[in-house]
Structures are given as C-alpha cells and as structure tokens.
Amino acid sequence: MPRLLSVKTNFTAGEITPRAFGRGDLRGYENGAARLRNVFIHPTGGLFRRPGLAFVAGAPGTGRLLPFEFNTEQTYLLVLTHQKIEVYADDALVATLVAPWTAAQLKDLVWTQSADTLFLCHPEVRARRLVREGEADFALADFAFREKDGVIRQPLFRFTPDGVTLQANATTGNVTLTASAALFASGHVGARFRLKDKEVVITAVAAPTSATAEVRQTLVDTAATDDYLEQAFSAVRGWPASATFHQDRLVLGGSRDLPNRLWMSRIGVFEDFDLGTGLDDEAIEFALLSDQVNAVTAVFSGRHLQVFTTGGEWAVTGEPLTPARVQARRQTRIGSLPDRRVPPRSVDGATLFLARSGRELREFVYTDIEQAYQAGDLATLAQHVFDRPLDQDFDADDRLFHVAMSSGLLASLTVFRAEEVTAWTVQETDGAFEAVAVVGGETYVLVRRGEARMIERFDKSLGTDAALVGESATPKTTWSGLDHLEGRTATVIADGMPQAPCVVADGAVTLDRPALRVEVGLGFTHVIEPLPPVVGAAGAGATQVMPARLVRAIFRLVETSALRVDVGLGPRDLPFGRLGEGLLDAPPAPFTGDKAVRGLGWVRGLTRPLWRIEQASPLPMQLLSVTTELMVSD
C-alpha cells in the first residue's frame, strides 16, 4: 500500500460549495475547504479563530448602521432605527435625533458624505442632510435646493403626455391653473411649476384639473400652453433614490417616477441643479436609454461615475464631466437588487456590488486591455453562502469584506486583488446578523438575539460574543452589569482561563472561584473541515477517490492556546497547558510550532473528512498549514 504526503499550505480559496466537491482539477479545490465557520483567513493563506464581539449597546429595533467620518481622528457610528438616529463615538451614545424613515423604509435608504455633511435619500421621503455642528452636536434637516431671485434651482420634468395643456387666468398674483387633463394631486401643494420658463408655486388643489398658484415670476401670457414643467422631486413624483459626489458635483440617480434618470449639480454648488445654457460648470441631466428597464439603484464615484441599475451597469465618462462631453455607456448586463439598497464598495480599484439574483457578488473593474468594465463573480465557488444579502462593508485594515445575509449569517471575504486571493468564510453567532458597518477601522454589526437587537463590535482581545469585560482591585465571584444576557448561558473567561458556563440571573453571574478580571459573553464554535481527498491514478485532475487512511496529520500553528481536532479517533484537545477537572488551571502559553496527531480509520469519497477541527474554547487559534500522510489502498 503506497503512502502519499500532502501539504495544504493555504486556505486562499475559502469555503467551497458542495456542488464543487467533484472538481478536484480546480485550483480552488486545492486551496479551499469544505467548511470554514467562525474563522478569518489571512491574505497570506493561514486562518485563525475570529475575534469575539464586544457589546456596545442595545438597539431599539431593526435598522441600518452607517459610518460618519469627519476626519481620521473623529469618527462616528450612526444607528438608524424606526424614526430615530443614534450617534455613537468611541462606543458611547453622544446624540439622538428624530428621523423621518420608518423601519420598513430603512432597507431602501441611501447615503453619501462630503466633509461634515451626510446626504441621505429615499425614494418615498424628502432627502435630508445630517450635519455635524460640534463634537457631539448633530442636526438633521431637509435638503433644500438653492433659491435665487425667487426661483428654486432644482430639477424639472414634464410628466403629462403630449397634448395636455396648462392655462393661467392671470399673469401676476394668485392665479388659477387649469389643465386639459388630470394633472394635480393634493401632494402638489408647495410644489413649483414653470409655464414658459416662468415659475409659480402651488398653494391649493381644488381638483385634478384645477389648482391655485402664487406667481413668483410674471407669466408671459394667459394662453393655454403645453410648454410647462413641474419639479422632478415631490411627494407626488417621489424623491431621489440614490446619490454620490463626483468631480465636485452632487449626483442624484433615479426617483420613483423617473427611475432611469441622472441629475448632476453645478460644480461646487451641490444645491444648484439649474441647467442654465449648458456652460461647462452648469448642471447636467439625462436619462439612461436602452432596450430594457434601467432603474438606478446606486451611483458610485470611481475611476468614472459608475451607475448601477436593475438592468445593467453603466459608466458615465467625460474628463471633466460637462454638458457637452458627458457620455453614458452600458458596460455589463448583470443588474442589481431591485428591492433593497445595498451600497457598492471600493476594493483595490474595483467596485463590489450585489447582483440582481441575490446570489452573486460582482467585481466591477476597468480593464485597460479592453478599455471597458467587466463584472466577474467573486462568489462562484461559494454560492451556498449567499442568501439575499442585507448589507455589506469593507474592512481595509484586515482585508475583509463582510456581507450580512438574510439567513442571519455573516459571510466574510478575504480579498487581495494583487495576490488573487478570494476566500470566503462564514460567521455564526447565537442570533442573526442584520447589518454591518466599518467605522474608523472598527467593524460594527447589528445582531438580533431573541427579541432584542444589539450593537456589537469585533474586538481582537475577546473570545466571546455580546461580551463585556470587568476588572476588580480585589478578587470576587459575583459580576454584574450583564442585563443584555439575562437568562442566557454565558461563557466566562476568568483571569485568562475558561470557566464552567454560567446562567445570567438578575444581570449577574457567580463564578466557582474569585477572579480579578473576567470576560462574559456568548460562546461560539469554530469549524475547519478540509475537502475530500483527491487520490487517483487517472492523472492530473483525477477525482476518483480510492480508499485512504490518515496515518498522521501535522498542524502548523502560530500563537495558539487551544486546538480540538478529530483525526478518526473522535474529537480531542491537544495539550497546551495544565489541565484540572477538564478546565485549565493556568492560562496556557501561546504555542508556535507543529503539532503531530496520529490518525485512524479508512475513508472513501465524501463519507467524512480526513481531519476536522471543531472548537468552542474561547482561546486563540491560528492555523498556517496542514501536512497529511496517507496510506492508499490499491
């Protein structure tokens, strides 16, 4: 019986969908795994038990998390829930604001920031501006277009069919407007109309064909005319659906009644959308026209102005963008989610966005060879992970792209485009991840735990979730302040050592022995399971698996304090410290080096992996590589 030596040097393909278990010829198969849960992958190829989650605060309900970064030193987390905005700085609540968006509307909320102002828009709600007025002072107000000489410089459009006319009974003062067909609705009160380029404001609506208006610019005449426009955004027509800042312009993309249209403000004047006479610095407006519906879901400032729609992806070019130079060309036909606004994110010059199917993460990137954009799928080998994403953000410090799924899982992609690293892992917790945001290098999540929502933050010093840390000058056994874990069985680390689980009662836990420092939170288990071995005689790419037995496995570890592994003899803990009654008597010294484990039992096909790591111990674990020695049957 021949013996084969196999060295798995990295996990840079991440967790692989079971549908690819027969594709041993793929490069991703060699560098992938069958299951990677609650671990993160280093860009260099190794993996480690993910950090725990520090408890920050309870949330009033379901919502969205937004970053507000005033500068590199002053960053804020915005927690948007039903008609409320909570502002956190350094995990402390510093401001609470009343907001117009209901819990149901938050999924379609879009935001963009310039300096101290955050612009928020929703297709059913008037756009708002959140302004930082002081270190802990924020104000939320309506976004107002610039007014000059009694005229509001806002986008205008004619919504009625050809042939419908509008007539005023006077040219000044308060006039009656009569339409030849249904035009007015009660929501038009306060809206602006222009008749032959002269502006009036609606003060009352008597009927669908009749309204009263106040003249702001003397009208040309009282004849019926089809030369009229109304403001593009209103309670009747809807509000901007997406926004970004590009080349010193505020760009608005789509609305409820004008889903495929783009508006760009005057250069340097974000409130001025008057088209003027088409000078280079004046506003720009146009529609995306093609052979299919292109409702704008997001606009993004990259190498070019990128426009994501339900029907495809577009690039708007022009250096610089001017009314005479602007061009819009469709690049790909993937399409984005139509029923939820999940913001695209920039990663190493590429823009990552969620495809219309809800099962793909696409990488929108410009290729110099083709002089065009492409949109490859980064989730091809991890399709089982994707389940109608809710939110996403990128942690540039740790190279992790997090996607919160409808299933409650958090999929984490280690991405390093220069090294062609695309590796998925899955994070699980006692609850469900609902939102994610990276603020000043810190990754925050909104987690549903039972009926409660909690704001939590990844913390590399923690080994549990929803965790709090307490310290005392003298050893003590009772630790309180744990109301958010009431009734739950908590994992406890006392003076660096895992303790027996405790049930939180009256917001407190009682330890078996006193401690100076404790961490109390919810435990989680990390799992590492390799793909079925490919051992065959059919040449390169063979997938016919012969019976094989693991003789031994060598695990190369770094700064590891615990490792529980199954190589056919059942799960067992490898020795890293002194044990007493199943618990550590002293904190184990972190181990760096190789741990060899003898195997037992034959495997064939997909029956079970050659080895498996499944560990609930809240101690650090980093795995660099695994060397396996196999005995193969002829």
LODREN-259418 format. One line per 2 residues: number of its first residue (from 1); their letters; for each residue x, y, z of C-alpha. Coordinates in steps of 0.2 Angstrom, whole numbers, plus 2048, in hexadecimal, padded with zeros to 3 digits. Each point is the difference from the previous one (the first is absolute). Example, Ala and Ser with C-alpha at 12.3 -4.5 7.8 and 13.67 -1.06 7.14 Angstrom:
1 = AS = 83E,7EA,827  806,811,7FD
//
This chain:
1 = MP = 800,800,800  808,810,7FB
3 = RL = 802,80F,80B  7FD,812,7FA
5 = LS = 805,810,808  7F5,80F,7FD
7 = VK = 803,812,806  7F2,80C,801
9 = TN = 809,811,801  7F2,80C,7FF
11 = FT = 7ED,803,801  7FF,80E,7F3
13 = AG = 7F1,7F9,7F7  7F6,7FF,80F
15 = EI = 7F0,7F6,803  7FB,7F7,7F0
17 = TP = 7EE,7FC,7FB  7FC,7ED,802
19 = RA = 7FB,801,7ED  813,801,7FD
21 = FG = 805,7F1,80A  803,7F6,7F0
23 = RG = 80C,80D,7F8  810,7FB,807
25 = DL = 808,807,7F0  7FC,812,806
27 = RG = 80D,80B,808  7F3,805,80C
29 = YE = 7FE,7EE,805  812,7FF,805
31 = NG = 800,810,80A  7EE,7FF,807
33 = AA = 7F7,7F7,80E  7EF,7F7,802
35 = RL = 7FB,80B,810  808,80F,807
37 = RN = 7F5,807,80E  804,80E,80C
39 = VF = 812,802,7F9  808,80E,7F6
41 = IH = 80D,7FD,7F3  810,809,7FF
43 = PT = 805,807,7EE  810,7F5,802
45 = GG = 7F5,7F1,801  7FF,7FB,812
47 = LF = 7F0,801,80B  7FC,804,812
49 = RR = 7F1,7FF,80B  7F6,810,7FE
51 = PG = 800,80E,80D  7F2,801,80C
53 = LA = 7F3,80E,800  800,80D,80D
55 = FV = 7EF,806,806  7FD,812,7FC
57 = AG = 7EE,804,804  7EE,7FA,7FD
59 = AP = 7F7,806,7F0  7EE,805,800
61 = GT = 7FC,7F4,7F2  805,7FB,7EE
63 = GR = 80A,80C,7F7  810,806,7F6
65 = LL = 811,804,806  809,80F,7F7
67 = PF = 811,807,802  803,813,802
69 = EF = 812,804,7FF  804,812,803
71 = NT = 812,7FE,7FF  80D,7F2,805
73 = EQ = 7FF,805,812  7ED,802,802
75 = TY = 7F5,7F2,7FA  7EE,7FC,804
77 = LL = 7F4,7F1,7FF  7EF,804,7FB
79 = VL = 7F2,7F4,805  7F0,803,7F6
81 = TH = 7F0,7F8,807  7EE,804,7FE
83 = QK = 7FF,813,7FF  810,802,80A
85 = IE = 813,803,7FE  80C,7FC,80E
87 = VY = 812,806,7FF  80E,7F7,808
89 = AD = 812,806,803  80C,7F4,808
91 = DA = 7F2,7F4,804  7F7,80E,80A
93 = LV = 7EF,807,7FB  803,813,7FD
95 = AT = 7F0,805,7F7  7EE,7FA,7FB
97 = LV = 7F6,808,7F2  7EE,7FE,7FA
99 = AP = 800,7F9,7EE  7F3,7FF,7F3
101 = WT = 803,7EE,7FA  7F6,7F1,806
103 = AA = 807,7EF,804  7F9,7FA,7EF
105 = QL = 808,80E,7F6  811,7FE,807
107 = KD = 805,7F2,7F4  7FF,80C,7F2
109 = LV = 809,80E,808  810,807,7F7
111 = WT = 80D,80B,806  810,80A,7FB
113 = QS = 80B,80C,809  80A,80F,7FD
115 = AD = 80B,808,80E  7F4,803,80F
117 = TL = 7F0,7FC,7F6  7F7,7F0,7FD
119 = FL = 7F3,800,7F2  7F3,7F3,803
121 = CH = 7F2,7FB,7F3  7F2,7F5,7FE
123 = PE = 7F4,7FF,7F1  7F0,803,80B
125 = VR = 807,80D,80C  807,811,7FE
127 = AR = 813,800,800  809,805,810
129 = RL = 811,807,805  808,7FB,810
131 = VR = 80D,80D,805  80D,7FF,80E
133 = EG = 7FF,810,809  80C,7FC,80E
135 = EA = 809,7F1,808  7F0,7F9,807
137 = DF = 7F3,80B,7F7  7F7,7FA,7F0
139 = AL = 7F1,808,7F7  7F4,7F8,7F3
141 = AD = 7F7,80B,7F4  7F8,7FF,7EF
143 = FA = 80B,802,7F1  7FC,810,7F8
145 = FR = 804,805,7EE  808,811,7FD
147 = EK = 7F3,80E,7FE  805,810,7F6
149 = DG = 7F5,80E,7FB  7F1,7F7,806
151 = VI = 804,7F1,7F5  805,7EF,807
153 = RQ = 80E,7F8,7F6  7FA,7EE,801
155 = PL = 7FD,7F3,7F3  7F0,801,7F5
157 = FR = 7F7,7F4,7F5  7F0,7FF,7F7
159 = FT = 7F6,7F0,805  7F0,803,7F6
161 = PD = 7FE,7F9,7EF  801,80A,7F0
163 = GV = 7F0,80B,7FD  7FC,804,812
165 = TL = 800,812,802  801,80C,80F
167 = QA = 7F8,811,801  801,80F,80D
169 = NA = 7F2,80C,802  80C,80F,804
171 = TT = 813,804,7FE  803,806,812
173 = GN = 7FA,7FD,812  7F6,7F1,804
175 = VT = 7FA,7F7,7F1  7F5,7F1,7FB
177 = LT = 809,7F3,7F6  7F5,7F5,7F5
179 = AS = 806,7F0,7F8  7F8,7F8,7F1
181 = AA = 802,7EF,808  803,7F9,812
183 = LF = 810,808,806  7FF,805,812
185 = AS = 800,7F7,811  7FF,806,812
187 = GH = 812,7FC,802  804,80E,7F3
189 = VG = 7FD,80D,80D  810,80A,802
191 = AR = 807,7F9,7F0  807,80B,7F2
193 = FR = 7FB,800,7EE  807,80A,7F1
195 = LK = 7F5,807,7F2  80A,806,7F2
197 = DK = 80F,800,80C  7F7,80B,80C
199 = EV = 7FE,7F9,812  7F1,7FE,80B
201 = VI = 7FD,7F7,810  7F0,7F5,803
203 = TA = 7F6,806,810  7F1,7F6,7FE
205 = VA = 7F8,7F2,7F6  7EE,800,7FC
207 = AP = 7FF,7F2,7F4  80B,7F5,7F5
209 = TS = 7FE,80D,7F2  800,810,80B
211 = AT = 80C,808,80C  804,811,808
213 = AE = 812,807,7FE  80A,80F,806
215 = VR = 80A,807,7F2  813,803,804
217 = QT = 804,806,7EE  7F4,80A,7F6
219 = LV = 7F8,7F4,7F3  802,803,7ED
221 = DT = 7EE,7FF,7FD  7EF,7F7,804
223 = AA = 7FF,7F5,7F1  7FF,7ED,802
225 = TD = 811,7F8,7FD  809,7F0,800
227 = DY = 810,808,804  801,7FD,813
229 = LE = 80A,7F5,80C  7FE,7FB,812
231 = QA = 80D,7FD,80D  807,7EE,7FE
233 = FS = 800,7FC,812  7F1,802,80B
235 = AV = 7F4,7F6,80B  7F6,7FC,7F0
237 = RG = 80F,7FB,7F5  80C,7F9,80D
239 = WP = 811,805,806  812,7FC,7FB
241 = AS = 803,7ED,802  813,801,800
243 = AT = 80F,80C,801  812,803,800
245 = FH = 80D,80D,7FE  80B,800,7F0
247 = QD = 80B,80D,7F8  7FA,80D,80D
249 = RL = 7EE,7FD,7FB  7F2,7F8,80A
251 = VL = 7F9,7F2,7F5  7EE,7FA,802
253 = GG = 7FB,7F0,7F8  7EE,7FB,7FD
255 = SR = 7EF,804,809  7F0,7F6,802
257 = DL = 7F8,808,7F0  810,803,7F7
259 = PN = 80A,7F0,804  80D,801,7F1
261 = RL = 805,812,801  810,809,807
263 = WM = 802,811,806  811,809,804
265 = SR = 801,810,809  80A,80F,7FB
267 = IG = 812,7FE,804  804,805,812
269 = VF = 7EE,805,804  7F7,7F0,805
271 = ED = 7EF,808,802  7FF,808,7EE
273 = FD = 7F9,7F4,7F3  7FB,80E,7F3
275 = LG = 805,7FB,7EF  803,812,7FB
277 = TG = 807,801,7EE  80B,7F1,800
279 = LD = 811,808,806  80D,7F4,806
281 = DE = 7FD,803,813  7ED,800,7FF
283 = AI = 7F5,7F1,805  7FD,7F1,7F5
285 = EF = 7F1,7F5,7FD  7FD,7F1,7F5
287 = AL = 7F7,7EF,800  808,7EE,7FE
289 = LS = 7F8,7FA,7F0  801,7EE,7FA
291 = DQ = 7F6,7F0,7FB  7FB,7FC,812
293 = VN = 7FB,809,811  80F,808,809
295 = AV = 7F9,806,810  80F,807,809
297 = TA = 804,7F8,811  811,808,803
299 = VF = 80C,80D,7FA  812,7FE,805
301 = SG = 80F,80B,7FD  80F,7F6,7FA
303 = RH = 80C,801,7F1  7F0,806,7F7
305 = LQ = 7EF,804,807  7F9,7EE,801
307 = VF = 7ED,7FE,7FF  7F8,7F0,806
309 = TT = 7EF,7FC,7FA  7F4,7F1,801
311 = GG = 804,7FC,7EE  813,803,7FF
313 = EW = 80F,80A,804  805,810,7F8
315 = AV = 80F,80C,7FF  7FD,812,7FE
317 = TG = 810,808,7F9  807,811,7FC
319 = EP = 810,808,806  7F9,80B,807
321 = LT = 7EE,7FD,800  7F7,80E,7F7
323 = PA = 7EF,802,7F7  809,7FE,7EF
325 = RV = 80C,7F2,805  7F6,7F4,80B
327 = QA = 7FD,7EF,7F9  7F8,7F1,807
329 = RR = 803,7EE,7FA  7FA,7F0,807
331 = QT = 80E,7F4,804  7F9,7F0,807
333 = RI = 7EE,7F9,801  800,7F8,812
335 = GS = 7F4,80C,809  7FE,804,812
337 = LP = 7F4,7FB,80E  7F0,809,7FC
339 = DR = 7F8,7FF,812  80E,805,80B
341 = RV = 80E,80D,800  810,7F8,804
343 = PP = 80E,80C,7FE  80E,7FC,7F3
345 = RS = 811,800,808  812,804,7F9
347 = VD = 80D,7F3,802  811,803,7F8
349 = GA = 7F9,80A,7F1  7F1,7F4,7FD
351 = TL = 7EF,803,805  7F7,7F1,809
353 = FL = 7ED,800,7FE  7F2,7F3,802
355 = AR = 7F8,7F9,7F1  7EE,800,7FC
357 = SG = 7FF,7ED,804  805,803,812
359 = RE = 80C,7F1,7FE  80F,809,7F9
361 = LR = 80D,80D,805  806,808,7F1
363 = EF = 811,809,7FD  7FD,80F,7F5
365 = VY = 812,805,7FA  807,809,7F1
367 = TD = 80C,7F6,7F5  80D,80A,7F6
369 = IE = 801,7F2,7F3  7EE,801,7FB
371 = QA = 7FE,812,805  7EF,7FB,808
373 = YQ = 7F9,7FA,811  7FE,7EE,804
375 = AG = 7F6,7F8,80E  806,7EF,806
377 = DL = 7F8,7F6,80E  80A,7FF,810
379 = AT = 7F3,7F3,807  801,7F3,7F3
381 = LA = 808,7F3,80B  7F6,805,80F
383 = QH = 7EE,801,7FA  7F9,7F7,80F
385 = VF = 805,80E,80B  7F6,80D,7F7
387 = DR = 7EE,803,805  7F8,811,7FB
389 = PL = 80D,80B,808  7FA,80E,80C
391 = DQ = 810,80B,802  812,800,7FC
393 = DF = 810,80A,804  813,7FF,7FE
395 = DA = 80D,7FF,80E  810,806,7F7
397 = DD = 80B,7FE,80F  7FD,7ED,801
399 = RL = 7FB,7FE,7ED  7EF,7F9,805
401 = FH = 7F0,803,7F6  7F1,7FC,80B
403 = VA = 7EF,7FC,7F9  7F1,7FE,80C
405 = MS = 7F4,7F3,7F9  7ED,7FE,802
407 = SG = 804,7EF,808  808,809,80E
409 = LL = 812,7FB,7FB  80E,80C,7FD
411 = AS = 80A,7FB,7F1  812,807,801
413 = LT = 80B,801,7F1  813,801,801
415 = VF = 804,80A,7F0  811,805,7FA
417 = RA = 7FF,804,7ED  812,802,7FE
419 = EE = 803,7EE,806  7F0,7F9,7F9
421 = VT = 7FA,7FB,811  7ED,7FD,801
423 = AW = 7FB,7F6,80F  7EF,7FE,808
425 = TV = 7FD,7FB,812  7F0,801,80A
427 = QE = 7FC,808,811  7F3,7F9,80B
429 = TD = 7FA,806,811  7F2,7FD,80C
431 = GA = 7F4,80A,7F6  800,808,7EF
433 = FE = 80A,80E,7F8  7F6,80D,7F8
435 = AV = 80B,80F,7FC  813,804,7FF
437 = AV = 80A,810,7FF  813,804,801
439 = VG = 803,810,80A  812,806,802
441 = GE = 807,7EF,7FD  7F4,7F8,80D
443 = TY = 7F3,7F3,7F9  7EF,802,808
445 = VL = 7F1,7F4,7FE  7ED,801,805
447 = VR = 7FB,7EF,807  7EF,7F9,804
449 = RG = 801,7F6,80F  7EF,7F9,805
451 = EA = 7F4,80F,800  80E,80C,803
453 = RM = 80C,809,7F4  812,804,806
455 = IE = 80D,80B,7F9  811,7F6,801
457 = RF = 812,803,7FA  80D,7F3,7FB
459 = DK = 80E,801,80D  810,7F6,7FE
461 = SL = 802,7FF,813  7F0,7F7,802
463 = GT = 7FB,7ED,7FE  7ED,802,802
465 = DA = 7F2,809,7F9  7F5,80E,808
467 = AL = 80E,801,80C  804,80B,80E
469 = VG = 811,801,80A  800,804,812
471 = ES = 80F,803,80C  802,801,813
473 = AT = 80D,806,80C  7FC,7F1,80A
475 = PK = 7FB,7EE,7FB  7ED,7FD,800
477 = TT = 7F4,7F3,7FA  7F0,80A,7FC
479 = WS = 801,80B,7F0  7F1,80B,7FB
481 = GL = 7FB,80C,7F2  7FB,7F2,7F4
483 = DH = 7EE,804,7FE  801,7FE,7ED
485 = LE = 804,7ED,803  7F2,7FD,80D
487 = GR = 7FB,7EE,800  80D,7FA,7F4
489 = TA = 80E,7F4,803  810,80A,7FF
491 = TV = 812,7FB,7FD  80C,807,80D
493 = IA = 813,803,7FF  807,804,811
495 = DG = 812,807,801  803,7F9,7EF
497 = MP = 7F9,7EE,803  7EF,7F9,7FA
499 = QA = 7F4,7FC,80E  7F1,7F5,801
501 = PC = 7F1,809,7F7  7F5,80B,80B
503 = VV = 7ED,805,7FE  7FE,812,801
505 = AD = 7F3,804,80E  7FB,812,805
507 = GA = 80D,806,7F5  80F,7F7,808
509 = VT = 80A,7F0,801  808,7F7,80E
511 = LD = 810,7F7,7FD  807,7F1,809
513 = RP = 80F,809,806  804,813,801
515 = AL = 809,809,7F2  808,811,7FD
517 = RV = 7FB,802,7EE  7F2,7F7,7F6
519 = EV = 7F9,800,7EF  7ED,7FA,7FF
521 = GL = 7F8,7FD,7EF  7F8,7F4,7F5
523 = GF = 80A,7F1,7FA  803,7FB,7EE
525 = TH = 808,7F2,7F7  80C,800,7F2
527 = VI = 801,7F2,7F3  80D,7FC,7F4
529 = EP = 7FD,7F1,7F4  80A,7FC,7F1
531 = LP = 7F9,7FB,7EF  800,7ED,7FC
533 = PV = 811,7FA,7FB  803,7FE,7ED
535 = VG = 80B,7F0,7FE  7FF,7F7,7F0
537 = AA = 80A,7F8,7F2  7F7,809,7F2
539 = GA = 80D,80E,7FE  7FF,813,804
541 = GA = 7EF,805,805  7FB,7EF,806
543 = TQ = 7F0,800,80B  7FE,7ED,802
545 = VM = 804,7FD,812  807,7F0,806
547 = PA = 7FF,7FA,812  80C,809,80A
549 = RL = 805,801,813  808,80E,809
551 = VR = 810,7FB,808  804,810,808
553 = AI = 7FC,813,7FE  80C,80E,804
555 = FR = 7F8,810,805  80B,810,7FE
557 = LV = 7FA,80C,80D  804,812,805
559 = ET = 7FC,808,811  7F3,7F2,804
561 = SA = 7FA,7FD,811  7F3,7F2,7FC
563 = LR = 7FD,7F3,7F2  7F2,7F3,800
565 = VD = 802,7F4,7F1  7F9,7F0,7FA
567 = VG = 80B,7F5,7F5  7F5,7F0,801
569 = LG = 801,7FD,813  7F3,80C,805
571 = PR = 802,813,805  80E,803,80C
573 = DL = 809,80F,807  813,801,7FD
575 = PF = 80A,804,80F  805,813,802
577 = GR = 7FF,802,812  7FD,7F8,811
579 = LG = 7EF,7F8,802  7F5,7FD,80F
581 = EG = 7EF,7F9,800  7FE,804,7EE
583 = LL = 804,812,802  810,809,7FF
585 = DA = 809,804,811  80B,80D,7F8
587 = PP = 7FF,80A,7F0  809,7F6,7F3
589 = AP = 80F,809,7F8  7FD,803,7EE
591 = FT = 808,7F2,7F5  809,803,7EF
593 = GD = 806,7F0,7F7  7FA,7F0,7FA
595 = KA = 7F4,7F4,808  800,7EE,7F9
597 = VR = 7F0,7F5,803  7FF,7ED,7FB
599 = GL = 7F1,7FB,7F6  7F4,7F1,7FF
601 = GW = 7F3,7F9,7F4  7FE,7FF,7EE
603 = VR = 7F5,80C,7F6  7FA,800,7EE
605 = GL = 7F7,80E,7F6  7F6,80C,809
607 = TR = 7FC,7F6,810  80A,80B,80C
609 = PL = 810,80B,7FF  811,7F9,805
611 = WR = 801,80D,80E  7F5,80D,808
613 = IE = 802,80E,80C  7F1,805,80B
615 = QA = 803,80A,80F  7F5,80A,80C
617 = SP = 80E,805,80B  801,813,800
619 = LP = 813,800,7FE  80B,806,7F1
621 = MQ = 804,7F4,7F2  80A,803,7F0
623 = LL = 802,7F3,7F3  80D,802,7F2
625 = SV = 801,7EF,7F8  7FC,7EE,801
627 = TT = 80B,7F2,7FB  7F7,7EF,7FE
629 = EL = 808,7EF,7FD  7F4,7F4,7F8
631 = MV = 800,7ED,7FD  7F7,7FC,7F0
633 = SD = 7F8,7EF,7FB  804,7F9,7EF
//
